[in-house]
Amino acid sequence: MAIAVVAQEVFAESPDTPGYPMRWNLSKTVLSPTEAQAAQMMVGIVASPPILMAAAAAAAGGATDAVSLAAAITDDQILGAIRLGWNAVSGVSPEVAQPQT
C-alpha cells in the first residue's frame, strides 16, 4: 500500500520535477506491476538504511522473530524509504534528481 501511496504522490508532482518522466513511468508501473516488477521494488524498501536501522534496533532489543522485527518499523519509515528510493528504482540518476541552481 505504501508504494501505491507514493505512486499517487508522484502522479501529482509538477512535470518540472527533476527526472519526472521516469518517476511518472514508475508510478504507472507500480500501480499495475507484474509479479517480477513487484519483487524488484521490495528489495529497495528492505535495503533502505532507515528500515535496516529500525530492524537492527529491534534485534538489539531482543526481537528475534519476523513479527517483532516488522512491528518495529513504522508506516512513516516505510513511506520514507519508498520516497527516498523512488528515483533510484525509476532510473533517475542522482545528477538529474538534484534541482539545478
Disulfide bonds with the S-S distance in Angstrom:
none
